[in-house]
């Protein structure tokens, strides 16, 4: 979807077929590297969540879903699980946001490597912490809303987020160029 936004900004044909032009991008290896990094972070998050659970409740699975819910919501161990799990999840979410919010559109827009794109993304987040935190919150809320109707809402939410992320990238990385190419409505 970043490709469609990029093409629209440049006044190029934006038919959906051109969304697949990204397959020929020289950035594909760098995108794959960041994708592998995200998979590794996901696996590390799963390991962390399992470690928190095992540290609090041991390695035996709960007898039933009902007993698990009861134990989590009515015991101090359960509330510790909720707090520690959310804190760990928040840390992982911040790392993912900081390393990728600008990286993916940057890779499609310029000839840079994965490390440079990640560094640029991290610098952008550090330079605009409040705005990026609000952006991360907005993305999370929209993904939850889009997921509620059996994930069908994601068909609307994902293209909107893709287009909006492209414009966020343009405003953060090249604010002057973004203003020059902005089309009147």
N, C-alpha and C positions, 0 to 999 in steps of 0.2 A: 504494500500500500504506500510505502514511502516513495517508491518509484513512480506511482501515479501522481502523487503530490509534487514530486520533483518535475515530472514532465508537464504538469499543469502550470507550474510556476514559470517554466521556460517557454510556454506557449506551444508545446508539442502535442501530438495526438495522445489522448488519454483514454482510449478505449480499453476495456478490461483485458483484452488480449495483451496489451503492452505491460501489464503488471508482471507478466512472465519474462519480460526482457531482463529482469534482474538475474536470471540464470546465467546470462552471458557476462555478468559484471566481473571485473578483475578482483572485486572485493570478496568473492565467494570463499576463498580460503580463510580470510580474516574473519568473516562471519561464522564460518565453521569453528574456528578457534574459540571465539567468544561463546558459541553454542556449547562447545565441550566444557568450557569454564562454567557455564550455567548448569549443565548437568552435574558437574563435580560439586558445585555449591548445593544443588538440590540433594544429592546423596549425602553430603556432609550434614545438611539440615536434618535429613531423616535419621542419620546416626545420632545426632545431638538430641533429637526428640526421643529416640529410643533410649538413649543413655539417661536422660532426665527421668523417664518413666521407670526404667529398671532401678535407678538409684533410689527412687521413692517407694516403689511397690514390689520390687524383686522381679525375677524373671518368669514367674508363673503368670499365665494369662488370666484375666478375670473369669469368674464362673459364668457370668452372663452379661449382656449389655446393661440390663437393669442394675445389677450389682456394681458394675463399673461406674455408671452414671451416679448412683447413690454415693459411692465412695469418693468420687471426684468432687461432688457438690456438697458433701456434708462432713468431710474430714479436713484436718489441717494439711495432711499430705496431698489431698486433692487440690486444695487451693494453692499449695506450693507448686504443684504440677501446672496448674493454670497460669500462675504468675511467671514461673520460670520458663514455661513453654512459650508464652507470649513474648517475653523479653528476648529469648533466643530467636524466635521468628522475626521479631522486629529488627534485630541486628542483621540477620540474613537479608531481610527486605531492603534495609538501608544500603548494604553492600551491593546488592543487585541493582538498585536504582542508581547509585552513584557511579557504577561502572558501565552501565548500558544506556542510560536515558539519552545521551547524546551520541554514543558510540555507533549504534546501528545506522541512523540516518547519515552520520558523518562518513561512514565507510561507503555508502552508496553515492555520496556527493563528491568525495575527493579520493585521490589515490594515496591513502594512508594505511598503515598496518594496524593490526589489532591492538598492540600495546599503545601506540600513539592515540588511537581512538578511545581506549579506556582511560588513558591519562587526561585527555581533553574532557571527557565526560566527568571525571572526578574533579578537575579544576572548575568546571562549570557549576557543579553542585556546591563546591566550597565557596565559590564567588556569589552564589544565589541560594543560600540554604533555605530560607523561608519559602521562596517561590517553588523550589524543587520539592520541599516537603509537602506543600499544598498540592503540587502536581501528583506526587506519589499517592497522596490521600485520595485525590479525585480519581485517579486510575483504579485504585483499590475499590472505591465505592461503585464506580461504573461497572467494573467486572463482577462485583457481587450482584448488582441490580440485573445485569445481563444474564447472569447464571440462574437467577431465581426461576424464570419460566422454562425449566428443563433445558437450560443453556441456549435456547432459541434466541434470546435477546442479544447474545454475543454476535449474531449476524449483523446487528445494527451497531453495537458498541465497538467492535473491533475496527471496522473501517473508520469510524469517527475518531477513535484513539490514534489510529495510524496517521490520519491526516493532521490531527492536532499535534501529534508528536513531531511531525515534520516541521510544522510552523514554530513549535517551541525551539527546535534545533536551530532554525534559521534566525529566530530572534536572539537566541543566546550566543551563537557562534558568529553570525554576521548581521548584527542589527541594521546596519546601514543598507546592505544589499536586500534584506528582507523588506525594508520600507520602500526601496526603489522598485521592487518587482511586485509589490502588493497591487492587486487589481481593485479598482473601484467597484462597489456593489451597486 
